[in-house]
C-alpha cells in the first residue's frame, strides 16, 4: 500500500502564522516538529520511505524539500502545477500510481493532524488495506468514535454492518453530515451511529479513476489527456474546475464502507484546537514566546516576534503576534479566522497573505 500525504493546503484558519508561501503544515505548532514532519514520523514504523508520497503543488514543493533536507535522500512528490482542490490532487496521484500498478492500494492522510496513539493509528490503516483487498470495488473510510459533541467536524452516519475484519466491524455508510450546530452534534454523539470524518480514504487506484469517470467526467477527461501525453500536464491541469474529493466523489459514490476506529485524533485546523491539545485543563493558558500574562485563563498566546506581548484579565482569547500582523479573537470564533484571510484577499492586501 502507498501512503499519500496531502500537503498542499494553505491553512487559512491558522493565519497569521500560516501563509500562502509558508503554510501551517510547515510550522511547529505542537511540539518541536512541524506538522508535516510529525505526520511523516508517525508513518515510518509501518511504511518504507518508498511507500510514502507527498501530494503538493509547484509553489510548495521547494519548501517540503527544504523541510526534509538531510533527512530523506529522495522526496516522493506528486506535484500539481497549480492548486485545484483535493479531487484534482488525488486524481493526479492516481495517474502516477496507475502507471506502475493499476491495482495499487492508496491511503490518503492529511499533513495537519495530531495523533496520540500511533500504534493503533497504524494498525487501523493496515486493517483498512486488508478490507480493500477483499472488497476492491469499494472505498473504505476510517471513521473516528466521537469523544464529545464537536461542532467543527463533519460526521459519517453508519449504515448496516457489512463484514467483520478481525476485531474490526465494517459498516456501510448511510450518509455524510456537515459540521452540525451544538444541539445536533449532541444528538449525533448520543446516538452512537455517527463518527467523526477525518478524511482518511483507502482505495484501489483503478476503482477511484472509475469514480472520476462517472462522477467528475470533465476532470477525468483532463486526467486522461495528461496520461496519454504527460507533456501537457501544465496546460491541461489548469482547465480543471476546483472541487474537493468529498463533494466530487465521496458524497456521490455508492460502494463505500466505514471502519470505525478509536485512536486519539485532532484536526489542527484552527487555533482553538492547539489550545485543546496543549492545555492540561480548559482553564489553563497555553503560551509561547515572549509573553507576560497576569490574572488570565483559558487563552492561547503565541508570540513569534521579538516584541513583548502583555495581557491582564483576559479569558478564552486567542492572541497571535508575528511581527507584521496581530490576531486577537475569542476562542469560540477560531473557525472565523478564515474570513479575515478572505477579506485580505478581497482587499488585495497581499503582503499579509
VEXRO-479702 format. One record per residue (C-alpha): residue in one letter; x, y, z. Coordinates in steps of 0.25 Angstrom, whole numbers, plus 5000, padded with zeros to 4 digits. Example, Ala and Ser with C-alpha at 12.3 -4.5 7.8 and 13.67 -1.06 7.14 Angstrom:
<atoms>
A504949825031
S505549965029
</atoms>
This chain:
<atoms>
X500050005000
X500450144997
X500250265007
X499850395000
X500150515010
X499250625005
X500250745007
X499750854998
X498750935007
X498951075011
X498351075026
X497551205025
X496951185039
X498351185045
X498751325040
X499551405042
X500551295044
X500151205033
X500351285020
X500251245005
X501751235004
X501951175017
X500751095021
X500351025034
X500850885031
X502250945031
X502151005045
X502450955058
X501150985065
X501050865074
X502450815080
X503750835073
X503450765060
X502650835049
X501250775046
X501750705033
X503050655040
X502150595051
X501250525040
X502450465033
X503050415046
X501750355050
X501650265038
X503150225038
X502950105047
X502050035038
X502350085024
X503650095016
X504150225010
X503850174996
X502350155001
X502150295006
X501750404996
X501550554997
X500350624989
X500750764987
X500850874977
X501950944970
X501951064979
X502150984992
X503050874987
X504350944990
X503850975004
X503550825006
X504950785000
X505650885010
X504750825021
X505450685019
X506750735014
X507750635021
X506650545026
X506250485013
X507050445001
X505850454992
X504550524993
X503450444986
X502550564982
X501350574972
X501350714968
X500150794963
X500550914954
X499450994962
X498550974973
X497150914968
X496650854981
X496750714987
X495950644976
X497050684966
X498150654975
X497650514978
X497350494963
X498750534958
X499350444969
X498450324964
X499050344950
X500450334956
X500150204963
X499350144952
X500550154943
X501350054951
X500149974957
X498649994953
X498249914965
X499149994975
X498450024988
X498650164994
X498250225007
X498150375008
X498550445021
X498650595024
X499850675028
X499250755039
X498650645048
X499150615063
X499050465067
X499350415080
X499250265079
X500150245068
X500150085069
X498650085067
X498650185056
X499650095048
X498849975051
X497550035046
X498250085033
X498749945031
X497349875034
X496749975024
X497749925014
X497249775016
X495749815015
X496049885001
X496849754997
X495549675000
X494549774994
X495349844983
X494149914977
X493949994990
X494550114996
X494850105011
X494750215020
X495350225034
X494350285044
X494650325058
X493750305070
X493450445076
X493950465090
X493050595091
X491950665082
X492950745073
X492350845064
X493550875056
X493650735049
X492850665038
X492150535042
X491950395036
X490550335038
X490750185039
X489850085032
X489749935034
X490849845038
X491549795025
X492649705030
X493549665041
X495049685038
X495849625050
X495449705062
X494849815054
X493449835049
X493249885036
X491949965032
X491250025020
X491150175020
X489750235021
X490150385019
X491150495021
X490750615030
X491350745030
X491850825043
X490650825052
X490150925062
X490350895077
X488950835078
X489050735066
X490550705070
X490050655084
X488950575077
X490050505068
X490950485080
X489850415088
X489250325077
X490550245075
X490250235060
X491150355056
X492650365054
X493550485052
X494050485038
X495550515038
X495650495023
X496550365023
X496150295010
X496750165006
X496450114991
X497050044979
X497450144968
X496650074957
X495450084965
X495650234969
X495950264954
X494650194950
X493850284960
X494550404954
X494050364940
X492650344946
X492450464955
X493550564950
X493550534935
X494250674932
X495350644941
X495450504937
X495650554922
X496750644926
X497450534934
X497350444922
X497950554913
X499150564923
X499250414924
X499350404909
X500350524908
X501050554921
X501650684914
X500250744914
X500150744930
X500350894932
X499450934920
X498350834923
X498350834938
X497950984938
X496650944932
X496150864944
X495050934952
X495350934966
X494550834975
X494850754988
X494950604988
X493750604998
X492750674989
X493350624976
X493450474979
X493150434993
X491750484994
X491350424981
X491950284982
X491150174985
X492050064989
X492650115002
X493050055015
X493450105028
X494450045038
X494150115052
X495450145060
X495750205073
X497150265073
X497250405079
X497250505068
X497150655066
X497050725053
X497950845055
X497050935047
X497051055055
X497651125068
X496651065078
X497050925074
X498450955078
X497951005092
X497150885093
X498350795091
X499350865099
X498550915111
X498550815123
X497150875127
X496250965119
X496451085128
X497951075126
X498751175118
X499651125106
X500751225104
X501951225094
X502951335092
X503251465100
X501951485108
X501551545121
X500151495125
X499451525138
X498151485144
X497651415131
X497151285128
X496751195116
X497551265106
X498551235095
X499651345093
X500751305082
X501751415080
X502751395068
X503351535069
X504351605078
X503251695084
X502751665098
X501251625098
X500651665111
X499251635115
X498451645128
X497051605132
X496751525119
X495951405117
X495751305106
X496551385096
X497451355084
X498551455082
X499651425071
X500751525068
X501651505056
X502351645055
X501551685043
X500151645048
X499451625061
X498251545062
X497251555074
X495951475075
X495051395085
X495451255085
X494051215081
X494251295068
X495451225064
X494751165051
X494551305046
X495951345045
X495851295030
X494951415028
X496051505031
X496951445020
X495751445010
X495551595013
X497051625012
X496951554998
X495751634994
X496551764998
X497751714991
X498651735004
X499551624998
X500751655007
X499951595019
X499551475011
</atoms>
